[in-house]
Amino acid sequence: MSEIKSPRTYEEQVEKLKQRGCIISDEDACKRVLASVNYYRLSAYFLPFKVKGGLYRKGTTFKQIYHIYEFDRKLRNILFAALEVIEISLRTRLAYLHGHKYGALGYLDSSNFNNKHNENKFKDLLKTEIARNQKLPFVKHHLVKYHGDFPIWVIIELFGFGMTSYFYADLHTTDKKEIAKQYKVNYKNLESWLRCLTDLRNVCAHHGRLYYMIFSSSPSGLNISESAKRRLWGLMLVLKSVYPSRYKWQLEVLPQLELLFSNYSSHINLDHLAFPEDWFHQLNT
């Protein structure tokens, strides 16, 4: 086994970058960045610029890498806000369908789900979320007044994106189709897409890297290359397709993306995200 590396000072980190071929015009500014952004975290943004031997491509500058990092940070914020809208919309539609079809507590009956549904695991997850959020007023209210019974339209407010996706995946096929019809997509594709958006949401929520990222899940039903599906472009097409309001997508999300990409156009490479040149047009139609 390899020996664990020793920690490096900021000066040593700067020197390491220079040894690998990174051009640093202002070492003091570089150290200020490294004092606020972990060296290991920032090093991931050098991946597209690496050549043999762990060196960086000729002409790679620290300034460019930091601009890419800032682009990525701002992109995450835009997408996280869009994912919030999608998540709340999906929760609402699931609660409405399930509550009206199976009753307020029908989600506790395994017969109202498909054969993949793990009732014990699901109920354990519910108990965990209730315990974690027991100080919230609406949780306290239902624990005291309703003996811990939460109607579906209440309990679903404790679901994260992953649990909401899991809930959809466990529905009967007829119910999946009913939800998917509201998004005008195939129900099997929607299940795949929600799984992929869960991954994207987790990256954004935990301040992970989107730039040059290869995602583990590939969204089905997209007429693009497999490599593009697993880059950010594939997930952008999914975001567009399931965003609940075309008007708000065009009014709120796209203008922010257009401005961000314009501001950083001299620093980023669309190929690193698998974005086509006409990306704005495709997301706007």
Backbone torsions as a table, in degrees:
resi	resn	phi	psi	omega
1	MET	NA	145.3	179.3
2	SER	-74.2	150.9	179.2
3	GLU	-79.3	138.7	178.4
4	ILE	-61.2	135.9	-179.2
5	LYS	-71.8	151.9	176.1
6	SER	-84.4	152.2	177.9
7	PRO	-66.4	147.2	179.7
8	ARG	-109.9	145.9	173.8
9	THR	-71.9	166.9	178.0
10	TYR	-60.6	-37.9	178.3
11	GLU	-63.2	-40.5	178.8
12	GLU	-69.0	-34.4	177.4
13	GLN	-65.0	-42.7	177.3
14	VAL	-60.1	-45.2	-179.2
15	GLU	-63.2	-38.1	178.6
16	LYS	-63.3	-42.4	177.7
17	LEU	-61.4	-43.3	179.8
18	LYS	-64.8	-40.0	178.8
19	GLN	-61.8	-30.2	-179.3
20	ARG	-86.0	-2.0	174.3
21	GLY	104.8	8.0	178.7
22	CYS	-78.7	130.6	179.1
23	ILE	-86.1	121.3	-179.1
24	ILE	-121.2	108.4	-176.3
25	SER	-83.3	-25.5	-178.7
26	ASP	-134.5	98.6	-175.3
27	GLU	-67.4	-34.8	178.7
28	ASP	-64.7	-42.9	177.9
29	ALA	-64.1	-38.9	178.1
30	CYS	-61.3	-43.7	-179.9
31	LYS	-66.3	-33.5	177.6
32	ARG	-65.7	-38.6	177.2
33	VAL	-65.3	-46.0	-177.9
34	LEU	-66.2	-22.0	177.2
35	ALA	-78.4	-15.7	-179.7
36	SER	-114.4	-19.3	178.2
37	VAL	-127.0	116.4	-178.3
38	ASN	-48.9	132.2	179.4
39	TYR	-52.5	-44.8	-177.7
40	TYR	-63.5	-40.2	178.4
41	ARG	-63.9	-46.2	-177.6
42	LEU	-68.5	-30.0	-176.5
43	SER	-62.5	-25.7	179.4
44	ALA	-64.4	-25.9	-178.8
45	TYR	-78.8	-6.4	174.8
46	PHE	-86.3	-8.8	-173.8
47	LEU	-53.1	-45.1	-179.7
48	PRO	-66.1	-12.7	-174.4
49	PHE	-107.2	5.1	-178.2
50	LYS	-80.5	142.8	173.8
51	VAL	-124.0	-170.4	-177.6
52	LYS	-59.4	144.9	176.6
53	GLY	80.0	11.4	178.9
54	GLY	77.3	8.0	178.5
55	LEU	-83.5	167.2	179.1
56	TYR	-102.5	149.4	179.5
57	ARG	-56.5	144.0	-179.4
58	LYS	-55.9	132.5	178.8
59	GLY	93.5	-1.4	179.2
60	THR	-69.8	124.9	-178.5
61	THR	-113.8	150.0	177.8
62	PHE	-64.4	-34.9	-179.3
63	LYS	-60.7	-42.8	180.0
64	GLN	-64.8	-43.7	-179.5
65	ILE	-61.1	-41.4	-179.7
66	TYR	-67.9	-36.1	175.8
67	HIS	-62.8	-40.3	178.0
68	ILE	-64.4	-41.2	177.7
69	TYR	-59.6	-45.1	179.8
70	GLU	-66.7	-39.1	174.9
71	PHE	-58.0	-46.3	-178.1
72	ASP	-63.3	-42.2	179.7
73	ARG	-61.4	-44.9	-179.2
74	LYS	-71.2	-33.9	177.2
75	LEU	-64.1	-43.2	177.7
76	ARG	-57.0	-41.9	-178.5
77	ASN	-62.8	-41.3	179.1
78	ILE	-65.3	-46.4	-177.2
79	LEU	-69.7	-35.5	179.2
80	PHE	-63.2	-39.6	178.0
81	ALA	-65.5	-39.4	177.9
82	ALA	-65.9	-39.8	179.4
83	LEU	-65.3	-33.1	176.9
84	GLU	-61.3	-44.3	179.7
85	VAL	-62.3	-43.9	179.2
86	ILE	-63.4	-45.1	-177.8
87	GLU	-62.2	-46.1	-178.4
88	ILE	-66.6	-39.2	177.2
89	SER	-62.9	-44.2	-179.3
90	LEU	-65.5	-43.8	177.1
91	ARG	-55.5	-46.1	-177.4
92	THR	-60.9	-46.0	-178.0
93	ARG	-67.6	-39.2	178.7
94	LEU	-65.6	-45.3	-178.9
95	ALA	-63.8	-40.4	-178.9
96	TYR	-64.5	-49.1	-179.3
97	LEU	-63.5	-50.5	-174.3
98	HIS	-68.0	-39.9	-179.3
99	GLY	-65.2	-43.0	-178.6
100	HIS	-74.0	-29.5	-177.3
101	LYS	-87.1	-36.8	-172.7
102	TYR	-119.2	-4.9	179.5
103	GLY	96.7	168.2	-174.3
104	ALA	-58.2	-36.5	-177.3
105	LEU	-111.4	17.1	-178.5
106	GLY	-63.2	-20.1	179.3
107	TYR	-69.7	-13.4	178.4
108	LEU	-87.7	-6.1	-179.0
109	ASP	-101.0	114.5	-175.8
110	SER	-63.0	-21.4	179.6
111	SER	-68.4	-13.8	179.1
112	ASN	-90.6	13.9	176.8
113	PHE	-132.9	172.3	179.8
114	ASN	-80.9	-179.7	-174.0
115	ASN	-69.4	-15.7	178.5
116	LYS	-76.8	-16.3	-174.2
117	HIS	-64.4	125.1	177.3
118	ASN	-99.8	97.4	-173.2
119	GLU	-59.9	-44.7	-177.8
120	ASN	-64.3	-44.8	178.7
121	LYS	-61.9	-43.6	-178.7
122	PHE	-61.9	-46.1	-178.7
123	LYS	-68.8	-32.5	175.2
124	ASP	-64.5	-40.5	177.6
125	LEU	-63.3	-40.4	178.5
126	LEU	-62.3	-45.7	179.6
127	LYS	-60.9	-40.1	179.6
128	THR	-62.7	-44.9	-178.6
129	GLU	-67.9	-37.9	177.8
130	ILE	-64.2	-45.2	179.5
131	ALA	-64.0	-39.6	-178.6
132	ARG	-66.9	-29.5	-174.7
133	ASN	-113.7	22.3	-172.8
134	GLN	-64.6	-16.5	179.7
135	LYS	-87.5	-9.3	177.5
136	LEU	-67.3	140.0	-176.6
137	PRO	-54.4	-44.7	-176.5
138	PHE	-71.3	-27.6	176.4
139	VAL	-72.7	-46.3	176.1
140	LYS	-55.1	-44.2	-177.6
141	HIS	-57.8	-45.7	-177.1
142	HIS	-77.2	-28.6	176.7
143	LEU	-67.8	-39.1	-176.6
144	VAL	-84.5	-52.1	-171.8
145	LYS	-80.4	-32.2	-175.0
146	TYR	-116.3	21.1	175.4
147	HIS	54.7	34.4	176.3
148	GLY	82.3	10.5	175.4
149	ASP	-89.1	124.0	-178.5
150	PHE	-116.5	117.4	174.4
151	PRO	-63.3	157.1	-174.2
152	ILE	-55.3	-38.5	-177.8
153	TRP	-71.5	-11.8	175.3
154	VAL	-96.1	-52.4	-175.9
155	ILE	-61.5	-29.9	-176.3
156	ILE	-67.7	-17.4	176.6
157	GLU	-70.1	-11.7	176.9
158	LEU	-96.2	-4.6	-179.4
159	PHE	-75.5	137.0	168.2
160	GLY	-85.9	-178.6	-178.5
161	PHE	-63.0	-41.6	-178.4
162	GLY	-63.2	-43.0	-179.4
163	MET	-70.3	-33.4	176.6
164	THR	-66.3	-42.2	176.6
165	SER	-63.0	-41.5	178.5
166	TYR	-61.9	-41.0	179.1
167	PHE	-61.5	-46.3	179.0
168	TYR	-62.5	-44.8	-177.2
169	ALA	-61.7	-26.4	-177.2
170	ASP	-92.7	-0.6	178.6
171	LEU	-69.4	159.0	169.7
172	HIS	-63.3	151.9	-176.9
173	THR	-56.5	-40.4	179.6
174	THR	-61.0	-36.6	179.2
175	ASP	-73.3	-38.6	175.6
176	LYS	-59.0	-43.8	-179.1
177	LYS	-63.0	-37.8	-179.5
178	GLU	-65.2	-41.6	177.2
179	ILE	-68.3	-46.6	-177.3
180	ALA	-62.2	-32.7	179.1
181	LYS	-62.0	-31.9	179.5
182	GLN	-68.5	-24.8	177.6
183	TYR	-98.2	-2.2	-180.0
184	LYS	59.5	41.8	178.4
185	VAL	-133.7	164.2	175.2
186	ASN	-69.0	138.2	-174.5
187	TYR	-64.2	-32.6	178.1
188	LYS	-70.2	-39.2	176.9
189	ASN	-64.3	-40.4	-179.6
190	LEU	-61.8	-39.6	178.1
191	GLU	-62.2	-43.8	177.3
192	SER	-62.9	-43.7	-176.5
193	TRP	-65.2	-40.0	-179.8
194	LEU	-66.0	-35.4	176.4
195	ARG	-64.1	-42.3	179.1
196	CYS	-67.6	-39.6	179.0
197	LEU	-68.2	-28.4	174.2
198	THR	-62.5	-43.0	177.3
199	ASP	-62.3	-44.3	179.7
200	LEU	-62.8	-42.6	179.9
201	ARG	-61.2	-41.0	-179.7
202	ASN	-66.7	-37.8	176.5
203	VAL	-62.1	-47.0	-178.6
204	CYS	-65.9	-42.7	-176.8
205	ALA	-67.2	-30.3	-178.0
206	HIS	-104.6	19.4	173.2
207	HIS	59.8	36.3	178.7
208	GLY	-78.9	178.5	-176.3
209	ARG	-92.7	132.6	173.7
210	LEU	-101.3	-33.8	-176.0
211	TYR	-66.9	125.2	178.5
212	TYR	64.1	23.9	-177.9
213	MET	-87.0	137.2	171.6
214	ILE	-107.7	115.7	-176.8
215	PHE	-82.8	149.6	-176.2
216	SER	-73.5	-31.8	-179.2
217	SER	-99.5	144.2	-179.6
218	SER	-114.6	120.5	-178.7
219	PRO	-68.5	130.6	-178.7
220	SER	-80.3	162.8	171.8
221	GLY	78.3	9.9	179.4
222	LEU	-100.9	136.9	-178.8
223	ASN	-90.4	59.9	177.3
224	ILE	-138.4	171.0	-178.5
225	SER	-65.9	158.1	179.5
226	GLU	-62.6	-37.8	179.7
227	SER	-66.0	-37.3	178.6
228	ALA	-69.7	-32.8	178.1
229	LYS	-60.8	-36.2	-174.3
230	ARG	-94.1	1.0	169.0
231	ARG	-97.1	-178.2	-175.4
232	LEU	-64.1	-28.9	-176.4
233	TRP	-58.6	-43.0	178.9
234	GLY	-58.1	-41.4	-179.5
235	LEU	-72.9	-28.1	176.4
236	MET	-67.0	-38.8	177.3
237	LEU	-65.1	-36.5	176.5
238	VAL	-66.7	-46.2	178.0
239	LEU	-54.4	-47.5	179.8
240	LYS	-59.4	-41.2	-174.0
241	SER	-71.2	-31.9	-176.2
242	VAL	-106.1	-0.5	176.5
243	TYR	-64.2	127.2	-168.2
244	PRO	-69.4	-18.0	-178.5
245	SER	-131.0	112.5	177.7
246	ARG	-61.9	-37.6	-179.9
247	TYR	-61.6	-48.2	-179.2
248	LYS	-69.9	-33.2	176.0
249	TRP	-58.8	-44.6	-178.2
250	GLN	-77.7	-27.7	-176.9
251	LEU	-89.0	-35.8	-172.3
252	GLU	-108.0	-43.6	-172.6
253	VAL	-85.4	-54.6	-175.1
254	LEU	-59.4	-42.9	178.7
255	PRO	-59.7	-37.2	178.0
256	GLN	-65.6	-42.2	178.9
257	LEU	-64.8	-43.9	-179.0
258	GLU	-61.0	-44.3	-179.9
259	LEU	-65.7	-43.2	-179.7
260	LEU	-62.2	-47.8	-179.3
261	PHE	-65.6	-33.8	177.8
262	SER	-67.7	-43.5	-178.0
263	ASN	-65.2	-29.1	-176.1
264	TYR	-113.1	18.2	-175.1
265	SER	-60.8	-29.8	-178.6
266	SER	-83.9	-4.1	-176.7
267	HIS	-113.9	-28.9	-176.0
268	ILE	-100.4	163.0	176.6
269	ASN	-122.4	117.8	-177.4
270	LEU	-58.0	-31.1	179.3
271	ASP	-62.0	-29.3	-179.5
272	HIS	-69.4	-14.9	177.1
273	LEU	-112.1	-1.1	-174.8
274	ALA	63.8	22.8	177.2
275	PHE	-78.2	131.7	173.7
276	PRO	-75.3	165.8	-179.6
277	GLU	-62.2	-33.5	-178.8
278	ASP	-96.0	34.0	-175.1
279	TRP	-56.3	-40.0	-177.5
280	PHE	-65.4	-42.1	179.2
281	HIS	-61.5	-43.6	-178.9
282	GLN	-66.8	-33.5	179.0
283	LEU	-82.5	-9.3	-176.9
284	ASN	-103.8	-1.3	-177.9
285	THR	-111.1	NA	NA
